[in-house]
Amino acid sequence: MSAPAIPGGLEHLDDAEVYQQLQAAKRAAARDLLVDPVTMARGLDAHYRVRAHLRVIGQALVELERGDYDRLMVFTPAQVGKSTTVAEWFPFWWLCLHGRDRVAVTSYSDDLAMRRGKAIRRYISEFGDEYDLALLAGSSAAQDYDTTAGGGVRSVSIGSGLTGFDVNLLVVDDPHKDRADAESPRLREHVHEWWSSAALKRLQPDRNAVVAIQTRWHPDDFSGRRLEEEGRLEEGGRWKVVHLPAIANPTKFGPDPLGRQDGDPLPHPKIPTRDRPKLLAWWADVKATSTVRDWHSMAQGDPQPAEGALVSRDLLRMIRDPGGSVVPQKIAVSVDPSGGGRDVAGVIGGFLGDDKRVWITHDRSGAMSSAEWSTAACLLAHETNASVIYVEWNFGRDMCVLAIRTSWETLQDEGVIPKHVLMPLIDPVRAKQGKLLRAAPVAQQMVQDRVRLRGAFTDLENEWATWQDTDPDSPGRIDASCVLVYGLIPEANQGAIAHAPLPTAPQPGAGRVPQIANSASMYGRRIGK
């Protein structure tokens, strides 16, 4: 067998010279990886998958190290490479550049922080030689170790372990364990006090960079309080924010770091970048399997308060009523088709009772095509013996009417609905264009005890209790329930109210007689008719 070929241009050199040149090439390659943490991770870890959002994060980390700013926040959905990049590769990359620096990695638990510390330690052991970075002999603790250059890493939970440890780079990785943790005023204050009394006091004057990554569980969580107190860089504040929601929404969040337009999906390390349908399907599944609040917090980086802008959960619980003695006077189904950036079609059933209240009895809403939601509406109308199907006048009225008529005929042809059963009247309802103008009068009817729920409707109640008037989407269930109320109580659509926070229970004596014209003092000024 012939000897292996010597790389081109080295045949005439002796072994020592070949070794020196190969070592020089190796050092040059190592220097090339120092461009940014993402390039380093891709060069040293064959399993690390680079995507466009990670390049954006990597550049922000370079600017943090360079001193363009000293505070950075990164918000992305889970499982897209954020934590591995920011809490593991970035500290190693930093130590390769600043071997004498001290790095602290903190989290809600010692276990998570220690896992990050072990990864950094492993990188130092495997790759540190190329950057004159090595562990100090005898430095064996997984959560606290030193380097031969005088630097070190400490990995601890928030609230403990930084005493006596100088910090040049602080990584805050998930300061809140979960929603319950973030929504506890006591536990939130514990994090805020740690930041003020411990974290800030350990930062050093020569270099004192901080990067925070977290799920935005609450408006007053770690990042929320920091932004409230110190502001965003682009607004004259201190914190640079890289916000990369699962589905882009520049209308709400401002210019997207990736240049995405409304509705564009975030890349995922395990999905090919060019496979847009698969990316959209993935994020649609995440949304479909999340509550409204969890989707906003975990995927969009947009925390919602525990109670919505219009209706409290206490009120929704209080208007649940089996209503066994109420006699329906007019039974209806309402439809709000999917569209406008939303994939959930609203299909709601209910009736106007002899007590003059609207009773919501069915919710058949879901992610459906026009053929599917029109079929669902027809089936519900037949099931409940509805005399009318309300559709929204403003959005696709003619399309809705055609889809419902077609589905009714198809269901009769297939024998699902008997031929002798007359199709309900299809009645377009002219709802207000603005989302707040549309929803506020219906919320008012709930407060006045003119709307009740015949049982618990988890998805519908979640939408009412979490939707904010700043949200770009009008959830399908809210819109369909508004159309139902407007159809059955036309006077509810006569005006909209700009109001203070709503009461958490129906108002006494408001049940049978409409109180709209007399409610301005309770809600504020009238802004439309």
N, C-alpha and C positions, 0 to 999 in steps of 0.2 A: 504494500500500500504506500502510495506516495505521501510525502510530508505535507502538512497543511500549508497553504499559500500564505506568505507574509503580506500584510497590507501594502498596497501600492506605494512606491516611493521609499520603502524602508528596507529593501533587500540588501543594500550596500552598507547598512549600519550594523555595528556590533550590538550585542544583547543589551548592554547598559544604555546605549543611546536609544534603542528601540523602547526600552522600559521608560526612559525619561520622557520621550515624546508621547507615549501612550498615557503616562501620568498627566502630562500637560494637557492632553486632549480631554482627559477625564475631569481635570480641574476646570477647564473651560466650559465643559458641559454642565458641571455643577453650578458655575457662575451664571450660566444661562437660565437655570431654574430659579434663580433669585429674583427674576423679573416681578413675580407676584405670587401669593400663596397658592392660587389655582394652578398656575403653570408648574409650580413645585409639586403639588399633589399629583397632577397628571403625569409628571415625569418620573415620580418615585413609586406611585401606586398604580399598577396596571388595572385595578378595578374601579378607579376614580373616573367618573364620566363627566366630562365638561359640557355644560350647557350655557346658553347666552346669559341667563340670569346669574350664574356663578361667575362669569367674567365681569359682570357689573359689580357684584359683591367684592370680587378680588381687587378691582380698581379702587373701590372705596376704601378697602383695607390698606392699599398702598398709599393713598392720600392721607389716611390716618397716621401711618408710620412716618410719612414725609413731613407731617406737621401742618398740613393745610387746615386741619381742624383737630381737636383733641377729644371729641365726643361723637360716637357713631351709634346709630340704631339700625337694625336690619329686621324687617318683617316679611316673612314668606309663609306659605303653608308648610305643614310638616312633611318630612320625607322627601325633600327636594335638594338635599345636600348642604343646607345652611349650617347646621351645627357641626358637621364634620369639617367644613371649610373654616368656619369662624372660631370654633372652640378647640380645634385640634391642630389643623395644619397651620393656621395663622400664628399661634403662639410659638410653634417650632420655627417657622419662617422668621419670626421676630428675633428669636434667640440666635438664629444663624447670622443675623445682621448686627445684633446687639448682645454679644455673649455675656456681658456683665450685668444685664438687666434682670430684674425680678418680675416674674409673671404670676398673677393670681387668677385662678379660674374658680368662679363661684356659681352656685346653683341652689335650688330649693332644698336639695338633699346632699349629704356626704357621698352617697353612692353614685349619683350622676356626676358630681364634680370629680370624684375619684376615677371614674371611667374615662373622663377627658384627660385627667393627669396621667393615667397609665398609657393612653395613646401617645401623648407627647413624649413621655419617657421612652416608649418603644421607638419612636422616630429618631430620638437622639441616639439610642443604642445602635440602630441599623444604619442611619445615614449621616450622623453627626460628624464622622471623621472628615468628610469632604468639606466641612465648614469650620474646622477646628473647634468642634463642640463635643464635649464628652462629659459623662457623669462623674462627679467626684467620688473617689473611692470611699466606701462605707456609707454612701448616701443611698440607702436601700428602701426607705419608706415610699410607698406608692403615692401618697398624697403630699409629700414634702421632700424635695430633693434638690441638690445643688449641682452646679457644673464646675468644671475645673477653671473656667474663666472668671468665676466669682458670681455668676448669675444663679438663678434657681426658679423653681416652680412650686407653688402651693395650691392645692385643690381642696376647697372646703365648702361647706354649706353656708348660706347667708345667715349671718348672725353669730358666726363663730370663727375662730382660727386665724384671723389676720393680725392679731396683736403681736407687735414686735417684728412684723414682716413688711419691709419697704416694698412698694409696688410701683413699677414703671408702666406695666400694661395690666389692666384689669378687664377680664372677660366675664360678663354677667350673662349666664346661660339659663334661661327659664327661671326667673326669680320666684314665680308662683307655680305651685304644683299643679293646680287644676282650677276649674271655675269656682268651686266651693272655697278654696283657699283665697282666691283673688277677691271674692265677694264678701269675705269676712272683714269688716272694718278693723278688727283687732289685728288680724294677720297682715293686712295691707300696711297698717301703721308700723308693724314690726319691721317690714322691709324698708319703709321710708326712713325709719329711725336708724336702721343699720347703715343705709347709704350716708346719712348725715354724720352719724357719730363714729362709724368705723371705716367704711370704704374710703370716703374722701380724705380722712385723716392719715391714711397710709400712702397716698399718692405722693410721688417725689417731684421736686421742682425741675429737674433736668428733662425728664420725660414722664408724662402722666396721661397716657392715652386710655380711653375707656370705650369698649364696644359692648353693646347689649343686644341680645337676641331673645325673643320671647313670643309666646302666643298672647295676643291682645285680649285678655279676658274681660277687662273692666276699664271704663274711662279713667278711673283713678288708680290704675295699676302702676307698676314701677315706671314704665315708659310714659304713661299718661301724666303722672305727677311731674316727671322731669321736664316734659315738654310744656306743661302748664307753668312751671316755675322758671325755666331757662330758655324756652322757645326753640324754634327751628332755625337752622343756619340761614336759609334763604329769606327768612323774615327778620333777620338781624339778631337771632338768638345764637345758641351755642351748639345745638345738636344737629349733625347731618343725619338725615333719615333716608334710608333706601327702602322704599315700600313697594313690594312686588306681589300684588294680590293674585289669587288663582285665576280670576277672570278680570282683565283690565277694565278700568272704569275711570278714564281721565276726567270725565265730567264731574265726578265726585272727589277723586283723590288728587287731581292735578296731573301734569305731564307724566306719562309712564316712563320709568327708567330704561325700558327696552324699546320705547317708541311704539308700543302697541296701541291699537285703537279699541274703542268700546267693544267688549265681547271677546277679545282675543285671549286665548288660553296661555297660561304660564308653561314653559317647557318642564319636562320631568326627566330625571336621569335615566329612567327605565323605559322611556317611550321615545322613539325616533323623533327628532325635532321637526321634521317635515311632515309627520303624520298628524296633521291638524285634526281630522275626524276622531282619531283615537284619543288625542289630548282633550278635545271637547267632551268626548264620551266619558273619559276618566273623571274630569272635574264635575260633569253633570251627575255622575253616580255619587261622588262625594257630597254634592249638594243635596241630592235626593235622600241620602241616608243620614243627613244631619238635621238638627233642629235649626230654625231660623237664626237663633242667636249663635249657635255653634258654627254655622257656616260663616257668619260675619266675623266671628272671633278667630276661628282656626284657619280659615281659607282666605279671607279677605283682609285680615288685619284691621278690622273695623268694629271695635267693641260696642255693643248695644247695652243700654241700661236695663236693669231688671224689669222695669215697666216701660211700656211704649209711650209715645207722645200723646196718645189719645185715650187709651183704655187700660185700666189696671187689671191684673190677674184676679184681685179680690172681687172686683165688679163682675168679671166674667164668671167666676164661680157662683156669685150670688144670683145671677140671672139664669142659672141652670134650673130647670123646673120640669118635672114629668108632664105637667099640664093635662092631666087625665080628664078633667071636667070641662075643658075648653072645647067649644064646637067650632070647627073650621067654617069660615064664611067664604073664603076664596083661596084656593090652593094654587100654588105657582112654582115654577122652576125658573131659575135665573142662570144666565150663561155669560161668562167673560172669556173670550177665546184667547189662546196662547198667542203671544206676539210681542212686539215692542221690546225685544231683548229678554223676554220671560218665557220659560218653557212650560209653565203650569197653567192649564186652563181651569177656570173656576166654574164649577157646576154645583149649585146650591138649591135645595128644595125647602119649601116652607109654606106657611099659610097665614092669612089674617083671621084671627079668632073673633068670637063674639065678645071678647073682652077688649077689643080694639087694639090688641097687641099683634105684632108680627112674631111668629114662632118659627125659628129655624129648626128644621127636622132632619135634613139630610145634607151630607157633604160628599159629593162624588168627584171632587176635583183631583187633578193629577196631571202629569206630563203626558199630553196626548196630542195627536194630530187632529186636523179638522174633522176627519171622518170619525175619529174615536170620541171626541168630546160631544159632537152632535148626536152620535148614537147614545152616549151616556145620558145626555139630556132627554132624549126621547124615551129611553127606558125608564128614567126616573119619573117623567111626566105620566107615563102609562101606569107605573107602579103606584103612584100617589093619587091618580085620577085628577091631575092638575088641569085646570081650565085655560091656563095661559103659560107661555114660555116667554120670559122677558130677556131681551138682548140689548146690549148697549148701542145706542144710536150713533155715538161718536166714532166707534172703531169697527169698521168692517161690517156695518149693518146688513148690507145686501148679501155679502158673503155668508154671514151667519144665517140669515133667513133661508138662503138656498141650501146650505149644508144641512139644516134641520129638516127641511122639507124632503130632501133627498134621503136622509137617514130614516125618516118616518116611513116613506114609501118602500125603502129597502126592507125594513123590519116587517112591514106588512106582507111584502112579497115572500119573505122567508118564513112567514107564519108565526113570527115572534109576537107581533101585535095583530089581533084579529082585524079583518078587513072592515068590519062594521064600526070599529072604534074611530071616532072623528079625531083628527089631529087638533091639538090645542091651538088657540089663537097665538100667533107670534107677535108680540107687542114690543116695539123698540122703545127704550127708555132713554131720555136725553139726560145724561149725567154731566156734572161739571167737569171741565177739562183738567183743572189742577187736582193733584192727588189729595192734598190737604183739604181743599174746598169740597172734594167729593166725600171724603171719609168723615170729616168733622161733624156734619149734621147727623150721620148715622150713629156715631159715638154719643152724640147728644141724646138721641132717642134711647140708647141703652141706659144712660144715666137717668132719664125720665121714666124708665121702666116701661117703655113702649116696645122693646125688643127682648125676647127671651129665647133661650136655647133649650130645646127638648132633649136634655142630656148633655154629656160632655163631648166636645169636639176638639180634640187635642191640637190638630194641625191648624184649624181655623182660629182657635184661641191663641195659639202661639204667634200667628201672624198679627192679630189685633194687638197683642200685648208687647210686641217687639218692633213693629214697623215704625220708622221715624219719617217725619215729613221731608227730611233731607235725602232719603233713600231714592235712587233713580228708578227702582222698580216699584210697580204697584202689584203686590202679591195677588194672584188670581182669586184666592178665596175671599180676600177683603173686597175686591172689586165686584165679584159676583154677589156677595152679601149686600153691598151697597145698592146694586141694581135691584135686588129683591125688595129691599126696604123702600126704595124710591117707587117701585111699581105698585106695592101694596099700600104705601102711605105717601101719596104724591106730595102732600104738603111738607114732608120732610126735606124736599128738594128745593124749597123756596128760597133758602138763604143759608149761608155758611158763617161760622162763628170763629173769630180769633179769641182763644180762651186761655185762662189760667189752667193749671193742672186739674183734670177732672176729679170729681169725688170718687171714692172707691166703692160706693154702694148706690143702688137706685135711690132717688130722692123720694121722700114720703109724699104720698098724695099725687104723684105725677102719672099714675098708671093709665087712666082711661081717657083723659082729655089732653089733646096736644097743647104743649106749653111753649112752642117755639117763639111766638111773638113776644112773650114775657120773660125770656131767659137772658136778655142782653146783659142785665146787671150781674148775673152769675158768671157769664163767660167772657164779657168784654164787649168790644165794639163790633157791630155787624159790618162785614166786609164784602158782601155780595148778595144779590137777589136772583 
